[in-house]
Each structure stands twice: as structure tokens, then as C-alpha cells.
Amino acid sequence: MKIALAQLNYHIGNFESNSSKIKETIIKAKDSGAELVVFAELSVCGYPPRDFLEFDDFISQCNTVVNDIASVSKDIAVIIGSPTINPDVKGKDLFNSAVFINDGKIVSTHHKSLLPNYDVFDEYRYFEPSRKSNIINYNGLNIALTICEDLWNIGEELLYPYSPMDDLINQHPDIIINIAASPFNYDQRNIRKDVLSKNAHKYYIPLLYVNHVGAQTELIFDGGSLAIDSKGNIVEELNYFDEDFIIIDTNSLKNNTSTKEDKPIEDIALIHDALVLGIKDYFNKLGFKRAILGLSGGIDSAVTLVLAAEALGSENVKALLLPSRFSSQHSIDDAIALAENINVPYETIHLDDAYKSFGSLLNPFFKDMPFDVTEENLQARIRAVLLMAFTNKFGYVLLNTSNKSEAAVGYGTLYGDMCGGLSVLGDLYKTQVYELANFINKEMEIIPVNSITKPPSAELRPDQKDSDSLPDYDILDKILYNYIEKRQGPKELVAMGFDEAIVKKTLRLVNMNEYKRHQTPPILRVSPKAFGMGRRMPIVGKYLS
């Protein structure tokens, strides 16, 4: 049988766009000789719809789209993901379902059994898990239809007491089809391929996998849909970070004699592509066109500017240079050189007049109190006011340039350099930002080398360096990674060789600055544990603070 895999970029709640894409792809599949076309999990409404699922009208529109799709599916079968209503008054109101359509009619509906409820996933909030699984018989082919997490209960550490494939395999399927919404992180590609290959090998039947592609606010879906033979070998791997379409002949999977060469992709290359897609879709799906950011001459704003220009076009990005009396001339020169290197328009506004005006207003109250963090933060907040004035007047969206190291320890000014509509680097530690800068410069110098090699500084007081307040980033980032991503406590970190005093100080900073992170813009997620929806910590907690 010829089966088409449709890897598309959906838009949450944009039923007209999603339906149009799906119907066009059905026609394409039919014209290409496919007998069945497969779309991703919750493709009708986009993933994750979150509390939209609590609105009856939203579910009604999902049903309307499914019926509309069925009406155009003559002479072809379709598998599509959609929420469906649970008729039983017991349990949750909805199922996360895969709908099987054949020759214009809805033939059967298959519900997700394993509902992830960890990290960024919150499916048990909305859906009732299925407790039975049945195969589809279509044109003599027995299909075990599963939805994303249904295949992830494999290996040594099992999250669930039940695996739907254990039921389905007893019904003698010829092939597994898995429709998914598996978001990107830099480890996910390899983990996903391993999990799916293990399923094909364990049950000794071929497997077809269809994933989402595209960004939905902070979540980025990388695609990478797969065709795997019965031995667990990958036969076809669809593009990453792009829509894609392929037709698979199931006979070739049964009698496969060749496998697709697995070409390793550097983590930093995947991160680069993910961030570009994340910016592009955030703007396109919200109807925004142009971005602005404060360009300091430092590494964070430099990398953010390059990514934004790549995502939106240089002509749609504005750089604002906002030097203060503490800004070095080389930082200004580096900022100008970068803007000119990538043809981004820029303006320069000196802060001194505004800073003096605020000083005049505050002096009667501050009197002879010494210069401290108050004046440092004042400069950052003046910059934010100027940037936001440009967004209001000219219709820009402000990009936040803070990195994960700064966000973790609170090294940033609330309502100053922490403001913005989207955080581009908020899930990259400082050392990763340097790695990304070198990746950008791998073929030619785009970011001035001085921005990469000079000691990082906020330049808010004379001769300031980040290392005045923080451990060296090489040490800090390792502690942060093991605490945030690996959930290692202070005893474990000290046992790993980190200085006890630095560990205690770092963890205290992370926990006491949770209130700041609750007020930051959405962060593009590229790691297994990002700040935001996937990491939920109390603001007033005492632990380690």
C-alpha cells in the first residue's frame, strides 16, 4: 500500500488555515497515487490548544473541520488528529483522538491511551485516557494506530502500567502508524528515533511516524517524521524545521534491504534552526512584521540580531544603540559593525540627558546616598522605555536578549533589559550563546570577533564585568545545568567537585529570583528543561533560598 506522510505547520485555533492545508494535501496525496494519507496529532486544531479545549465552540469547530475533511476524501483514506467528545459522563469530557476516514466517511475513531503529564505536557488536564485499542483493517492491511506517547512506554523505565501496543499486537497488525506532536529540544531527535526504532524492533513490524513542524509560542516542533522497517532501521527521515511530504510503499518496508544513513547533526546547528523558526512563526502567526532590539555590542544582543534578521529579513529588524556614560567606545563600534554587516538599519540615542533628568527628579529624595544598583537599574529601565516607545510608534515587537544564565540567577533588571515580547536566548546558557556565535561565524565573520572575545559586561558602572557578581560562566553554567536540567541538589553538586560556597550562592540566587522569571516574556524552548511552562516553582518557597 502507498501511504503519504504529511508533515505540516499548523496554527492553533486557525481552523480555516489548518483545514485548507489538510485538504490541499489530501488532493496532492490522491494525485500522487497514495491510498492513505496521515496527518499529525491534533492537526485539526493545532498543538497544544490548552484551555481552548474547555470551550464548546472550539470543539464544535474541530468537529466541523473533521466532517469537512471527510467530504473531500473521496477515493482515499485519511488519518487525522482531533479532540473528540467523551460520551460517558464519567471521566474527562474529551479524548485526544485519531480519526480514520475512508472514501468520504468517518469509519472509526481511536483514542490516545497514554497522556503525558510532565514538563510541558498537561494532557490529563483535558483528556480521558483510552483503555482499549483496536486495529484498522484497510484494503487488507491491519494498522495499529497510536498517538505519540502511546509508543513511549518502552525500555527499562516505564512511566505507565499499560502499553496500548501490547493489546494491538495481539490483533496481528501489519504496520504501526503513530501520529505525534513531539516538541523540539536538542536531545529529542536522537531519543525519539531510538524510542520508535525500539518499537518497530520489539513488535517486528514496520512503523510510520508523523510529527508536527513549526512553532507555537515557546514550543518548537522540528518535524523529522520517519519510516522504519520491521528491524528498527530508519528507511526515510523527513526534513527538520520544514514542511515535508513523502509517499511510502509498505512493501518496501517489509522487504527493505537498505537503510538511510544517519547523519549526525550538531546540537548547535539544530538550536540555530529551531530559534530561527521560533522567531519566524511567532511573528507570522500573530500577524507581526517587524522586530526591534537594543544592540549593545555584547554577545547576547549580537546573536539575537543575527537570528532575527535571518528569520524576518534584515529590512524588518531595527537595532537601537543606547549607550550610556559607562558604555565603551569599542562596544558602540562593535554594534555598528554588526548592524552594517547584516544590513540592519540602526539608530543611536544617548542616555545621558534622560539619565540626568531622572537624577534631578530623584536627588531631593536620594540626597547624598551613594551610587548603587538603583542607578544601574535606572539606565536599563530608560533603555526599555525608549525601546517600547519605538514599538508603540512604529509597530515593532521588542525582542528580549537575556540568556538562561542571567535569567537563572536574576542578573537582569525587571522592566528593563528583561522586558520584551519574545525571549530568543532565554533557554541558552551563556556558554551556549558563545557556541552559537561561533557557529554563525563559521564561514565568515558576521559577529565582530571582539563581541565574542571581550569579557562580558552590563556596562552600567565604571569598569563593570559580569565576573564581579557571578562565578565564571564555565563554572556557573555547569552548576545551573546540573541543578535545572538534571535536578541535582547541593550535596550531589558538591560531590561532583563544585565549590560548596559557590553552589549554595548559585542555588540561592536561582530560587530567590523565581518572581522575576514569572514576569518575563515567553522563552523559545530548546532544552529538555526550560524556564516557563515546563518548570513550575513556587515564588515564596524557602527551599535553598
C-alpha positions in Angstrom: 0.0 0.0 0.0 1.1 3.5 -0.7 0.8 5.8 2.3 1.5 9.5 2.3 3.1 11.2 5.4 2.1 14.8 5.6 4.3 16.9 7.9 2.7 20.3 8.2 2.9 23.5 10.1 -0.4 24.1 11.9 -1.7 27.2 13.7 -3.6 26.7 17.0 -7.2 27.6 16.5 -6.8 28.7 12.9 -9.3 26.3 11.6 -9.6 27.8 8.2 -5.8 27.7 7.5 -5.4 24.2 9.0 -8.4 22.8 7.1 -7.2 24.4 3.9 -3.7 22.9 4.3 -5.0 19.5 5.1 -7.5 19.4 2.1 -4.8 20.6 -0.3 -2.5 17.8 0.9 -5.3 15.2 0.6 -5.7 16.2 -3.1 -1.9 16.1 -3.5 -1.7 12.6 -2.0 -4.5 11.3 -4.1 -2.9 12.7 -7.3 0.3 11.1 -6.3 -1.3 7.7 -6.1 -1.5 7.3 -2.3 -4.2 5.1 -0.9 -3.9 6.6 2.6 -2.6 10.0 3.9 -1.6 10.5 7.5 -1.6 13.8 9.4 -0.2 14.6 12.9 -1.8 14.6 16.4 -4.5 17.3 16.9 -3.7 18.6 13.5 -7.2 19.9 13.1 -6.8 22.5 15.9 -3.0 22.7 16.4 -1.0 21.6 19.4 -1.1 22.4 22.3 -4.6 24.0 22.3 -4.6 24.2 26.1 -7.7 25.8 27.7 -9.2 26.4 24.3 -10.3 22.8 24.8 -12.7 24.0 27.5 -14.8 25.9 25.1 -17.7 24.1 23.4 -17.4 26.3 20.4 -13.8 25.3 19.9 -14.7 21.6 20.0 -17.7 22.2 17.7 -15.3 23.8 15.1 -13.0 20.9 15.4 -15.9 18.6 14.5 -16.9 20.8 11.6 -13.4 20.6 10.2 -13.3 16.8 10.5 -16.6 16.4 8.7 -15.5 18.9 6.0 -12.3 16.9 5.5 -14.3 13.7 5.2 -16.4 15.3 2.5 -13.3 15.9 0.2 -11.8 12.5 1.0 -13.3 10.5 -1.9 -11.3 7.5 -3.2 -8.6 7.9 -0.5 -8.3 7.2 3.3 -7.2 9.8 5.8 -5.9 9.6 9.4 -6.3 12.9 11.2 -5.8 14.1 14.8 -8.6 15.9 16.6 -10.2 16.3 20.0 -13.4 14.3 20.3 -16.2 14.2 22.8 -16.3 11.5 25.5 -20.0 10.4 25.7 -19.5 8.9 29.1 -20.4 11.3 31.9 -17.7 9.7 34.0 -14.2 11.0 33.3 -12.9 13.9 31.3 -15.1 15.5 28.6 -12.7 14.8 25.7 -10.5 12.3 24.1 -7.3 13.0 22.2 -8.2 11.1 19.1 -7.1 9.9 15.7 -10.0 9.8 13.2 -9.9 7.3 10.4 -11.8 8.4 7.3 -12.3 6.3 4.2 -14.0 7.3 0.9 -15.7 10.4 2.4 -16.9 8.8 5.6 -15.7 8.7 9.2 -15.2 5.0 9.8 -13.7 4.8 13.3 -12.1 6.9 16.0 -9.1 5.8 18.0 -8.3 7.5 21.3 -4.9 8.1 23.0 -4.2 5.9 25.9 -1.1 7.3 27.5 -1.5 11.0 28.4 1.8 12.8 29.2 1.5 15.0 32.3 5.1 16.2 32.8 7.3 19.0 31.8 5.5 21.0 29.0 2.7 18.4 28.7 -0.6 18.7 30.6 -2.9 16.4 28.7 -4.6 14.7 31.6 -6.0 18.2 32.4 -8.2 17.9 29.4 -8.4 14.3 28.1 -9.7 10.9 29.3 -7.3 8.1 28.6 -8.5 5.2 26.4 -8.5 1.8 28.0 -8.9 -0.2 24.8 -7.2 -0.3 21.4 -8.4 -1.7 18.1 -6.6 -2.1 14.8 -7.9 -0.7 11.5 -8.3 -3.1 8.6 -8.0 -1.1 5.3 -7.6 -2.7 1.9 -6.2 -5.9 3.6 -3.7 -4.0 5.7 -4.0 -4.3 9.5 -3.0 -0.9 11.0 -2.1 -0.4 14.7 -2.9 3.3 15.1 -1.3 5.0 18.0 -0.9 8.6 19.2 2.5 10.0 20.3 3.1 8.9 23.9 1.4 5.6 23.3 4.7 4.3 22.0 6.9 5.9 24.6 6.3 3.3 27.3 9.2 1.2 26.3 12.6 0.4 27.7 13.7 0.0 31.3 12.0 2.9 33.0 8.2 2.6 32.3 6.0 5.6 33.2 2.7 3.7 32.7 1.4 0.3 33.8 -0.2 -0.3 30.4 1.0 -0.1 26.8 -1.6 0.0 24.1 0.7 -1.8 21.7 0.5 -4.9 24.0 -3.2 -5.1 23.1 -2.8 -4.1 19.5 0.0 -6.7 18.8 -2.5 -9.5 19.7 -4.7 -8.3 16.9 -1.9 -9.1 14.4 -1.2 -5.7 12.8 0.9 -5.4 9.7 2.2 -1.9 10.4 2.2 0.7 13.3 1.2 4.3 12.5 2.0 6.9 15.1 0.7 10.5 14.8 2.5 12.8 17.1 3.2 16.3 18.5 6.7 15.9 19.8 8.3 19.3 20.5 12.0 20.0 19.9 14.8 20.1 22.3 18.4 19.4 21.4 18.2 15.8 22.8 14.8 14.9 21.4 15.8 13.9 17.8 18.0 11.1 19.0 15.7 10.0 21.8 12.7 10.0 19.5 14.4 7.9 16.9 15.6 5.4 19.5 12.2 5.0 21.0 10.4 4.5 17.7 13.1 2.1 16.4 12.8 0.0 19.6 9.0 -0.3 19.0 9.5 -1.5 15.4 12.2 -4.0 16.5 10.2 -5.2 19.6 7.0 -5.9 17.7 8.8 -6.8 14.5 6.6 -4.7 12.2 7.2 -1.5 10.3 6.4 1.8 11.7 5.3 5.2 10.2 5.6 8.3 12.3 4.2 11.8 11.5 5.2 14.8 13.6 4.2 18.5 13.7 6.6 21.1 12.4 6.5 24.8 13.3 6.5 26.9 16.4 3.6 27.5 18.8 4.7 30.4 21.1 7.5 28.8 23.1 7.2 25.3 21.8 9.0 24.5 18.6 8.2 21.3 16.6 11.0 20.1 14.5 9.3 17.5 12.2 11.6 14.7 11.4 8.8 12.3 10.5 10.0 8.7 10.0 9.5 5.4 8.1 11.1 2.5 9.9 11.3 -1.1 8.8 10.5 -4.2 11.0 14.1 -4.5 12.2 14.1 -0.9 13.6 16.1 0.5 10.7 15.2 4.0 9.6 14.3 4.0 5.9 13.1 7.5 5.4 13.5 10.6 7.5 11.7 13.8 6.6 13.1 17.3 6.8 13.7 19.1 10.1 12.1 22.5 10.6 10.3 22.5 7.3 7.0 21.2 6.0 7.5 17.9 4.0 5.6 15.2 2.2 6.5 11.7 1.2 4.8 8.6 -0.1 5.9 5.3 1.4 5.3 1.9 -0.2 4.7 -0.5 2.7 6.1 -3.4 0.6 9.4 -1.6 0.6 9.4 -1.6 4.4 8.7 -5.3 4.6 11.4 -6.2 2.1 13.8 -3.5 2.9 17.5 -4.2 2.1 18.9 -0.7 2.6 18.8 1.8 5.4 19.1 5.6 5.4 22.5 6.8 6.6 22.1 8.5 9.9 23.9 11.8 9.5 24.6 13.3 12.9 23.6 16.9 13.3 25.4 19.2 15.8 23.2 20.3 18.7 24.1 23.9 18.0 23.0 23.6 14.3 19.6 22.3 15.5 19.3 25.0 18.1 20.1 27.7 15.4 17.4 26.4 13.1 14.9 26.0 15.9 15.4 29.6 17.1 15.0 31.0 13.6 11.8 29.0 13.1 10.6 30.1 16.5 11.0 33.8 15.8 9.5 33.4 12.3 6.4 31.6 13.4 5.8 33.8 16.5 5.7 36.8 14.2 3.8 35.3 11.3 1.2 33.6 13.4 0.5 36.7 15.4 0.5 38.9 12.3 3.6 40.9 13.3 6.1 42.0 10.7 8.9 43.9 12.3 11.2 43.5 15.4 13.4 45.8 17.4 16.0 45.2 20.0 18.7 47.1 21.9 22.1 46.4 20.4 24.8 46.8 23.0 27.9 45.4 21.2 27.8 42.4 23.5 27.3 38.8 22.6 23.7 38.3 23.5 22.2 41.2 21.5 24.5 40.4 18.6 23.3 36.8 18.3 19.7 37.8 18.8 20.0 40.4 16.0 21.5 37.9 13.5 18.8 35.3 14.3 16.0 37.9 13.9 17.4 39.1 10.6 17.6 35.6 9.3 14.0 34.9 10.4 12.3 38.1 9.4 14.7 39.7 6.8 17.2 42.4 7.6 14.8 45.1 6.4 12.2 44.1 9.1 14.6 44.4 12.0 15.6 47.6 13.8 18.6 48.0 16.1 18.6 50.7 18.7 22.0 51.6 20.1 21.5 53.1 23.6 24.9 54.0 25.0 25.3 55.5 28.5 28.3 57.3 30.0 29.6 53.8 31.0 29.4 52.3 27.5 32.8 51.7 26.0 33.6 53.0 22.5 34.6 49.6 21.3 31.1 48.3 22.3 29.5 51.0 20.2 31.8 50.3 17.3 31.1 46.5 17.5 27.3 47.2 17.5 27.6 49.4 14.4 29.9 46.9 12.6 27.4 44.1 13.2 24.4 46.1 12.0 26.3 47.1 8.9 27.5 43.5 8.3 23.9 42.2 8.0 22.3 45.4 6.6 20.1 46.0 9.6 19.0 49.7 10.0 20.0 51.3 13.3 19.6 54.4 15.3 21.7 55.8 18.2 20.2 57.5 21.2 22.5 58.6 24.1 21.0 58.1 27.6 22.8 61.0 29.4 20.0 63.6 29.1 17.3 61.2 30.2 19.5 59.8 33.0 20.3 63.3 34.2 16.6 64.2 34.2 15.7 61.3 36.3 18.6 62.1 38.6 17.3 65.7 39.0 13.8 64.3 39.9 15.2 61.8 42.4 18.0 63.8 44.0 15.7 65.5 46.5 14.8 62.1 47.8 18.1 60.2 47.4 20.2 63.2 48.6 23.7 62.1 49.2 23.1 58.4 49.1 25.9 56.6 47.1 25.6 55.3 43.5 24.4 51.7 43.6 22.3 49.2 41.8 19.4 51.7 41.8 21.3 53.9 39.3 22.3 50.8 37.3 18.7 49.6 37.0 17.6 53.1 36.1 19.8 53.1 33.0 18.3 49.7 32.0 14.8 50.9 32.5 15.4 54.1 30.5 16.5 51.8 27.6 13.3 49.8 28.0 11.2 52.9 27.9 12.9 54.1 24.7 12.6 50.7 23.0 8.9 50.4 24.0 8.3 53.9 22.6 9.6 52.7 19.2 7.4 49.6 19.4 4.3 51.7 20.0 5.0 54.4 17.5 6.2 52.2 14.6 4.6 48.8 15.3 7.7 46.8 16.2 7.8 43.9 18.6 10.7 44.1 21.1 12.9 41.0 21.3 14.4 40.2 24.7 18.1 39.3 24.6 18.6 37.8 28.1 20.2 34.4 28.3 19.4 31.5 30.6 22.3 32.0 32.9 21.2 35.6 33.6 17.6 34.6 33.9 18.5 31.8 36.3 20.4 33.9 38.8 18.4 37.1 38.4 21.2 39.0 36.7 18.9 41.4 34.9 16.7 44.4 35.5 12.9 43.8 35.8 11.1 46.2 33.5 14.5 47.0 32.0 16.6 44.5 30.0 14.2 41.7 31.0 11.2 43.2 29.1 10.1 42.3 25.6 7.5 40.4 23.6 9.6 37.2 23.0 12.8 35.9 24.6 15.0 34.4 22.0 18.0 33.2 24.0 16.3 32.6 27.4 16.9 28.8 27.1 20.5 29.1 26.2 23.2 29.3 28.9 25.9 32.0 28.3 28.4 29.4 27.2 25.9 28.1 24.6 25.4 31.7 23.3 29.2 31.8 22.6 28.9 28.5 20.9 26.0 29.8 18.7 28.0 32.9 17.9 30.9 30.8 16.7 28.5 28.7 14.6 27.1 31.8 13.0 30.7 32.9 12.2 31.8 29.5 10.9 32.2 30.6 7.3 32.8 34.3 7.7 32.9 37.0 10.4 29.4 38.2 10.8 29.5 39.0 14.5 32.6 41.1 15.3 35.2 38.9 17.0 35.6 41.5 19.7 32.0 40.9 20.8 32.9 37.2 21.3 36.3 37.5 23.0 35.8 40.5 25.3 34.8 39.9 28.9 31.0 40.2 29.2 29.7 43.3 30.9 26.4 45.1 31.5 28.4 48.4 31.3 26.2 50.1 33.9 29.0 51.3 36.2 32.7 52.0 35.7 34.8 49.0 34.6 32.0 46.6 35.3 32.3 42.9 34.4 29.8 40.0 34.9 32.5 38.2 36.9 32.3 40.9 39.5 28.9 39.5 40.6 28.9 36.0 39.2 31.2 32.9 39.0 32.9 32.4 35.7 30.3 31.2 33.2 32.2 28.0 32.6 31.6 27.1 36.2 28.2 28.8 36.7 26.6 27.1 33.6 27.7 23.6 34.7 26.2 24.2 38.1 23.0 25.6 36.6 22.7 22.8 34.1 23.0 20.1 36.7 20.6 21.8 39.0 17.9 22.8 36.5 18.1 20.1 33.8 19.4 17.2 35.9 17.7 18.2 39.2 20.8 17.6 41.2 20.7 19.0 44.8 23.5 20.8 46.7 25.0 17.6 48.1 25.2 16.0 44.7 26.8 19.1 43.2 29.4 19.4 45.8 30.2 15.7 45.4 30.7 16.4 41.7 33.6 18.7 42.6 31.9 22.1 42.7 32.9 24.5 45.4 30.3 24.4 48.2 30.1 28.1 48.7 29.6 28.8 45.0 26.9 26.0 44.9 25.0 27.5 47.8 25.2 31.0 46.4 24.1 29.9 43.0 21.1 27.8 44.1 20.0 30.6 46.4 20.1 33.1 43.5 18.1 30.7 41.3 15.3 30.1 43.8 15.0 33.7 45.2 14.7 35.1 41.6 11.7 33.0 40.6 9.5 36.1 40.9 11.5 37.7 38.1 11.1 34.8 35.8 7.3 34.9 36.3 7.3 38.3 34.7 9.5 37.6 31.6 8.3 37.1 28.0 7.7 33.7 26.5 11.0 31.9 26.1 11.8 29.8 23.0 12.3 26.3 24.3 15.4 24.4 23.0 16.4 22.4 26.1 14.8 19.5 28.0 14.0 21.8 30.9 13.3 25.4 30.0 12.0 28.2 32.2 8.3 28.7 31.6 5.5 26.2 31.4 7.8 23.2 31.8 9.4 24.3 35.1 6.9 25.2 37.8 8.4 26.5 41.0 6.8 28.4 43.9 7.8 32.1 44.2 7.6 32.2 48.0 9.3 28.8 48.6 12.0 28.7 51.2 13.9 25.6 49.8 17.6 26.5 49.2 16.8 30.2 49.3 
